[in-house]
């Protein structure tokens, strides 16, 4: 077992970006059929942690880069709070890059992208749920690929897959111009408002089928159309000042195309867009544009360009030689200008959450909450469980304007939405 780990290619960026609003933290949660017993959950966490040694770490400040060092302590289950993904002082001594929270019948894990992506967090949550339910009296059964206490970690689980699969000879993807972003003031730091809509998967799938697209493509189209309506309903002077391409950031799980068991970060994003400056867009045109972009870009060659750009940035001798103190100043400015400002919003789809058949009856629902983004202000995340889809919006502004437009549009298309929020 290693005593320290290099941050992966994606993870290297995030420590410099961390602030009161941009915490880099996303969340996965499970609502059980019975109240959570906190001491039992702590015991389950203690039992699975040796199976995830690359998560039992603290962030360490170096001369040129941060690294992850093995922690002598054990992570503790903490009580959940009203505002998820916030107040996460990752740079404090002894702070783990993830935390486990519990309240009533809910178990939640919140991960910083410094450590892992949604696939890694989902695997960890599956393992934690399986062990907690076993300690609660549910007969132990076959867990398939879910890691269990006593098993040995795979060497591949801790790898930086970007370095293995990224080909730096690929050219960069084309640059993007700035996108439209909601001209609304941010709330005070510490406030992260979440609204989740639960929908029947059959209805949503039928809508996607009607437009000959996937559910991700369909929901991305609905979000782009909602932003189009929001933009065009602005007062004339405000519209003239802010009109720009509407672009949505959609992370792609690279494990689909490059096989690896890594439980760290391994994703890049694609960016379907429409440009309202070019005239009117009908909904079916937006869907066609979105699915054409997705099917063109979600390809080993074109995703490889994005990987190559990221790996080249890490290997750049000037970037490597820049002291960490200067990186902490330069990178947040560069990220806000050259990354977040390129997107109107974001949509992450983790897909269908799965548990072994003997554990499934004990879980009512899963939710997936995206990390807060000060420039985009509002982002969405989707996860499926059994016959339902949960779509959660996280926002750093007060009015729930995007959620209102998106859910209203889905309801008009015949998709019933049950809404809840914090």
N, C-alpha and C positions, 0 to 999 in steps of 0.2 A: 504493500500500500504506500503510495507516495505521501510525502510530508508537505508537498506544495504542488500547485498546478498553475500552468500558464492560463491566462484568460484566452478563450477562443477568439477567432477573428471578429465575430460580431460583438462579443462581450467586451473586447478591449475598448470600444468606443464609449460604452455606457457609464463607467464611473465618473468620467469628466463631465457628463451631462446632468448628473443628479442634482436636483434642487427641490425646493418646497413643493413645486407643482409638477415638474418632470421627474417623478420618482423612479421611473423605469420599471415599475412593479405592475404585474398583471395578476389575475386571480382566477382560481378554479374552486368551485364549491359543490358539495353534495348535501342535499336535504334528505335525512333518513326518516324512517317511519316512526322512530322512537327518539326521545330526548338523548342527547349525547352525554355520556358519563366521562367527565374530564380526566379523572385519574386513570381510567382505563385507556383513554385516548393517549395519554402521556406514556403509558406502558407500551402501547402499540408503536408509538413513535420511537421510543428507546429501542425496541426490538428490531425495527427495520433500518435504523440509521447505519449499522455496520454494512448493510447491503448497498448503501449509497455513500461511500466514503468521499467521493468528489463533491458531495453536497455538504458534508460536515466540515465546512471551511469558513474562514473569515477573510475579508479583503485586506490586503497589505499594501502599503504605499512604498513604491520603490523609487529608484533614481529616474528611470525612463518610463516604466510601465507599472501598473498595478499587477498584483498576482494574488492567488488564493492559497492560503496556508491552512494546514490541518488544525482544527480547533481542539483544545483539550476539554472543552465543555460540551454539554448536551443541549440541543435546542429544547425550549420549553413551550408547551401549549399555552396560548394566551387567549384572553377573552376577546370576542369580536367587537367591532366598533361600527358606528353608523356610517362612516365614510371609509370605504375600502381603499386599499392601495396607497394610502397616504401615511405621513409621519413614519417614515422608514429610514432611520439614520444609519445607512449602510456603512458609512465610513467611521462610525464609532467603534472603538475597540471592543472586540468580542461579539459584534453583531453578525448574525448569520445572513446570507443573501436570500434567505427565504424564511417564512414563518408559518406556523400552523395555528389557526384560530378556531374557536368553537363558541357556539351560542345556541341554546335551545336544541333543536334537532339538526343543526347545520355544522358541518366540518368544512373548513376552507383552508386552502394553501395559497399563499401569496409569494410569488417568485420575482426577484429582480432579473431582468434580461442579462445582467452581468453574468448570471449563473446558467440559465437554461431558457429554452423556448417552451411553447405550449405542449409539445410532445413529451419533453422531459418532465414537466410539471404534472401532466396527466398520468404518466407512468408512476410517478411518486405517489399521487393521490390514490390510484388504484391499489397500490401496495399497502398504503396506510389503511384504506377502507377494509381490505381483505383481512388484515391482521386485527383491526379493531373489532370487526364482526366475529372473528374467530374467538377473541377474548370475551366477547359478549355471549358466547354460547352457540353461535351458528356452527354446525359441523364443518370441519375443514374438508375441503374438496380439492379437486384438480384446478390449479390456477392458470394453466396454460403458460403464456409468456410473462405473466405478472411476476415481478421479483418478489421473493419471499425470504423471511429471516432464515439465516443459516446457509443460504446459497451464496456462491462466490460472484462478485461483480465480474462482468466481462471487460476485458481490456479495451475493447472498442467503445464501450459506453462513455469513457472519459475523453475520447479523442476529439481533436479539432478537425472535423471533417472538411472544413474549408481548405485547410492546408493540404489534405490528401487529394481532394478532387478538383480544386481550383487550378486552372491552367492560365498562367499569367500571360501567355501569348495571345489570348483572345482579345479583341478590341473592346474598348468601352462601349456601353450602350449610348445612344444619342442623348444629349442634355435636354432637360425639361425647363420650360419657362415657369414663372411663378403662377400659382393657381389661385382661384377665388377662395377666400376664407371668410367665415362669418364675421362681420364688423361689429362684434359685441364684446363688451368689457368682461375680463376675467373676474371670477369671484376671488375672495381672499384666499391665500394659501391654506391648505388643510381641508377645503371643501371639495368633494368629488361626488357629484350627484349621479345616481344610477337608476335607470328605468329599464326593466326587462319585460319583454313580451313573449308569452308562450303560445305556440301555434301548432296545430296538428300537422304532422309531417306529410300526410296524404294530400291535404289541401294545397300545401306549399309545393309539393312535388308535381301536382297536377298543373298548377300555374306555370311552373318551369317547363313542363312537358308541352304545354300549349304554345310556348314560344321556342320550343326545340333548344332548350339550354339547361345547364345545371342549376342547382339551387343557389350556388355561389354567384353565378353569372346573373341569375334573376334578381337576387337581393341587391347585388351591386347596381344593376340597372334601376331598381326601385329607388335606391339611395341617390344616384345621379339625377334621376328625374325629380326627386324631392328637392334637391339643391337647386335645380333649374327653376322650379316653381318659387322657391324662397327668393332667389336672385331676381326673377322677373317681377315679383310683387313689391320690390323695394321702390321707394320714391325715385323719381326720374334722376335727380342729381346724384343720389347715393348709388344708383345703378350705374350711371356713367363713370363714377369714380372707381367702382369695385369690380366691374365686369372683367372676367378672365376665364381661362379654361376651368372646367369642373373636373377634378381629377381625384380618383380614389386609390388609396394605397392598399393592396391586397397581398399579404404575405403568402408565400408558396413553400410548403414543406418539401425540402429538397430530397428527403429520404425516399420520396416516391420515384425519383429518377436515378439517384446515386445510393445504392444500398449500403447502409451503415446502421449500427445499433447505438450510435451516439445519443446520449441523453443531455447533451449540451445544446448550444444554439446551432441550428443548421437550416436556415431559411434565407431567402431573398424575396423581394417584392416586385409585383408587376403593377402597372398603373393605367387601367382603362380610363378614358376621358371623353368628354364632349366639349366643344367650344361654342358657347352661346353667342359669340360675336359673329358667327357664320350664318346666323338665322335661326329659324324655328326647328325644334327637334320634337318629333313624335315619340311616344313611348316605345313602339316597336322598332324604330330606328335606333334608339338608345340601346335597346337589348341587342340588336344586331351588331352595333358598334362594339359593345362590351364583350360579347362572346367571340367576335372575330379577333379582337385584341388578345383576349385570354388564350385562345387556341393557338394564336400565332406566337405569343411570348412564352407560354408554358411548354418549353421545348429545351432539350439539353443544350442546344447551341446558344439560344438566346438567354437562358438563365445562366449559362456558363460565362457570358459576358459580364453579368452582374457579379458573379463570384470572383472573376478575374480582377475587376475593378477594386473590390474589397480587399483581396489579398495583396494586390500591388500597393494599395494605400498603406497596409501594415508593413510591407517590406521596403517602402520608400526610405532611403538612407537619411533624408532630412527629417522625416517623421520619427524615425527611430532615434535620431540623435537629439531631438528636442527634449529638454528636461520635463519631467512630469508636471512641475509647477506651471510651466508655460503651456503645456498641453491642456491643463485644466482651465486656462484662460481662453485659449484659441478655439478649442474644439466646440464648446457650447455655442459660440458665435457662428462658427462655420456651419454647425448642424442646423441652427435656426434659419440661416440664410440659404443654405444649399440643399437641405433635406426637407425639413418640415414645411417650409414655405412653398414647396412644390406640390403639396397635396391639400385638397379641400377637406378630406376626411379619410378614415380608414375602415376596413372591414376584414376581420380575421375569422376564418371558419375552421374550427378544430375538428369538425366532422362528428361522427357518431361515437359517443362514449360507450365502452363495452365493459361488462363485468361477467364473470362466470355465471351460469344459470342458477346455481344455488345461492348466489349473493344478490342477484338482481331484485328480488322481491323486497329487499330491505332498504332500497334507495328510491325515493320518490322523484327527484329531479336533480339535474346538474345545471350549473350556470358558469359562464365564462365572461369575465369582465376585462376589457382591454386596459392597457396602461394609459394614464393621463397624458395628454399632449397639449401644451400651452398654445402652440401655433394653430393646430387644427381645431382645438377646443372641444370637438365632439368626435368620438370614434365608436365603432360597434364591433361586437364579437358574437359569434354564433356557435352553439354546441347542440348536438342531438342526443336524446336519451329515449329509448323505447320508441313510442309513437309520437313524440313531441320534439319540437325545435324551440330552443330558447335563444332569443336575440336580445342582447344587452347593450344599451348605450351608456357610455361614461362621458360626462361633460364637466367642463370647468367654468361654465357659464350658468346663469340662473334659469332663463326660459328654456323649456323643453321643446323648442321649435322643431328640431330635426326629427325627434321621435314622433311628434304629433303628425308631421307630414308623412313619414314612412308608414306608421301603423294605420293611419287613415287611408292611405293608398292601398295597403294590403287588404284592409276590411272591405273596401269598395270592390276589390277583385275577388271577393268571396272567401278570404282567409280569415277566420275568426281569431282574434288576438286577446289574450287575457293579460292585463298589464299589472305590474307591481313595481314599487320603487322604494328608495330609502328616504 
